[in-house]
Amino acid sequence: MSNDVKFPPKPKRTKLKIKLGITLAVLAALYTVALTTTGFEVRPSASSAWHTLQRIFIAPLFDADTRAAFPELVGYMLETIAIAYAGLSIAAILAIPVGFLAARNMTGNNLSYIGKGILNAIRAIPELIFAIIFVAAVGIGPYAGVLAISINSIGMLGKLYAEVIETIDMSKVEAIKASGGNRVQAMWYGVLPQVVPEFSSYAIYRFEIDVRASTVLGIVGAGGIGFPLLLATQQRNWEDVGMILYVVVIFVTIIDIVSGKIRNKLV
């Protein structure tokens, strides 16, 4: 018996190489035509990038007129925080039933798919799109921002809530039912004590995100400090832009520090 192993012949790749070469040649020709026939004109700026950065980050600290606007900007920022808080308060409550609906160990696979489908549909749409829709529906102002923040936050909080519910210890729930407790008692004494701390932690973390999102929503007329930022940018008032950014950074930093300490105590 011969020990020689016969391998099948290697497939010919000549045709594949020819097709690949033709494709690359066509793409190269198209890019060459596009680059040679398209006009690229860059309009020079009246000021350099370094000068603009100085006006944004350094000039506001020494310009008296810009510093005088600080209290007004703080008011706009407080409005932004209020929008985020109101939107989160609505979302944190409404996300609970949706989260339970999306949890497999609470409703089963069929209803869980429905709940997760709702949450996926909400998360697929950015809050900026929701803000544009609600501004057109209810008009310019903080109310549209609150609605946009609340709807968008439901999608994220509902998903996080569902994941928390799916990881709870079901033996406690079964023990309450076995001792004669009904479904409501099992939910109240077996499920909620396990999920409330993490629900609160996620809600606080979402509040930090909503504050940043509310800053952007003002650009489309949803209230808050975003509109003054947009107006200053369009008018090239870089000193005002810098002062607004300072206000945003200060408040966001304070919120991050405070919320971080609260989350550490909850979890």
N, C-alpha and C positions, 0 to 999 in steps of 0.2 A: 504494500500500500504506500502510495506516495504521500509524503508529508507536505508537499508544496500546496500552498493556499492560493487559489486564483481569485483575484479581486476583479469586480466588474470594471469595464473600461470607463475612464473619466468622461463625463459628458462634454461635448464640444460647446464652448462658450463663445465661439466666434460671432454668432449672430447677436448674442447679448452685448458683446463689446461694441459691435457696429451700431446697435440701437442706442447704447449709452453715449457713444461718441457723437452721433448725429444730434441727440438731445442736447448735449452740452454745447455743441457748435451753434445750434439754433438759439439757445438761451444767451450765449455770449454775443451773438449778432443782435438780438433784441435789446440787451443791456447797452451795447455799444451805440445803437441808434438812439435809444432813450437818453443816454448821457450826453451825446453830441448834439441833439436837437432841442433839449430842454434848457431854457435859460435860467440860470441861477443868479439872482441879484440880491445882494444883502445890503440893506440900507444902513448906513453907519449911524450909530446913536450919538446924540448930542453930548452925552457924558459917558465916561468910562464905567465899567462894571465896579471898579474899586470906589469911584466917587458915589455911585448909587448905594453901595453897601454902607459907606460912611453915613449917608443921609438916613438910611434905615435904622442902623444899630447904634450910631454914635451921636448924631445930631439931636435926636429926641431927648437925650439926657441933658443937653445944654441949652436947648431952645425954650425960652420962657413961654411962648405962645402954645407950643406943643404940650408942655407940661401942664398948662392951665386946662387943657382938655381932658386931663386924666380922670377927674371925678365923673365927667359925663361918660367916658368910656367904661368906667367901672359900673355905671348904671346899665349900660348895654350888656356888659358881661354878666351882671346879675340876672338880667332878663334871659340871657342864654342859659344860665344855670337853672332858672325857674322852668324854662321850656323842657330841658332835659329831665328835671325832677318830675314834672307833671306827666310827661310821656312815659317815663319809667314806672311811675306809680300805677298807671293804667295797665302797662304791659306786664308788670310783675304779678298782677292779679289775674288778668285774662290768660296769661301763659300757663297758669296752673291746670285748668281743665283740659287745655290742649295738650299739655305735657302728659297728663294721665291718660288721655286718649291715645297718644303715640307710644306709650309704654306697653310692651308686649305682655309683661307679667300682670298687667291690670285689666286689659281689654281683649287680649288675644291677638292673633296675627292679622286677621281681616281688618278689624277696626284700627289696629296699630298702623297698618299701611295707609289708611285714610288720614290719620293724624299726622304721620310723617310726611305725607304728600302735601298737606296744608302748610306745614312748616317749611318744607323745601320750596314751595311756591312763593312764600313770603320772603324767604332769605334770598331768593334769586333776583329780587328787585331791590336796587340800592335805595337808601332812604332819600337820596336827592331826587329820584324819580317820583317817590311818594310825595315829597314836598311840592314838586311842580304840579302834580295832580291836585293836591289839596289846596294849593294857592289858587288854582283855576276854579276849584269848587266852592271854597268858602272865602276867598279873597286874601289879600296880603295881610300878614300879621302873625303874632305868636300862635294863634289857634291852629293855623295850618302846620306850623312846626311841631306842635304837640301831637297832632294826629300822625304826622309822618314818623316821628320818633317812636310813638307807641306801637304802631303797626309793625315797623321794622324790628323793634325790640322783641315783640312777641315771637317772631320767627327764631331768633337766637336763644332767648330764654326758654322757650318751649322745648327746643332740642336739648338744651342742657338739663332742664328739669326731667325730661323723659329718660335721659341717660342715668341720672341720679336715682330715679324710681326703679329702673331696671336692675340696679345693683344693691337694693336693700335686702335685708335678711327676712325672707318670707316665712321663716319658722315662727317668728313672733306673731305675724298675722294669722297663721294657721292655729297657733296656740289660743289666740283670742276667740277664733271661730269655734274651736273644739270645746272651749269652756262655756259655750252658749251665747257668745257675742254675735250681734248681727253685723252686716256689711259696713254700716256707718261706724259702729264702734271699733271694728277692725281697722278701718281707715283712720279714725281719729286717734286711737291709742297705739296702733301698730305701725302705721305708715308715716303719718305726719311727724312724730318725734324724730324719725330717722332722716327725713328729708329737709325739714325746715332750716336747720343751720346752713346746709349747702345751698338751699334756695336763696337764703338771705345773702350769702357770700357772692353768689353769681349775680344777684340783682345789684349789689353794690359795685361789683366790677363792671357790669354793664352801664352803670351810671357814669363811670369815667369815660367810657366810649361815647355815650350819648352827649356828654358835654362837648367833646371834640366835634361830633357830628352836628350838633346844634350850631356851632360856630360856622360851619360850611353852609348850613341850610339858610342862613340869613342872606346868602348871596342871591337866592331865587325869591326873596321877599317873605321868608318864613319867620321873620323877627330875629332879634338878637344882634350880636356884634358883627355878624357877617356882612350886613348891608353897609355900615360905615367902612368896613375894610374894602369892599368892592368899590365903593364910591371914591375912596382915597387912592386906590390903585388905578382906576380909570383916569383920575385927574393928575396922576403922577405926583401926588403929595406924599413922597416917600417918608418924610418925617412923621406924618400921621400914621402911615402904615407901620412904621417901626414902633410907635407908641402903642398901637393896637396889639401888635404882636407881643410886646412886653406884658401888657395886661393879660392876654390869653395865657402866656407861659406862666405867669405868677399864679393865676387862679387854678390852672390845670395842675401845677406842681403841688399846691396846697391840697387840692382835692385828692390827688394820688396819695399823698402822705397820710391824710386823715382816713381815707377809705382803706388803705393798706393796713393800718392799725386796727380798724374795726373788723376787717376780714380775718386777721390773725386771732382775734378774740373769739370770733364766731366758730371757726373751724378748729 
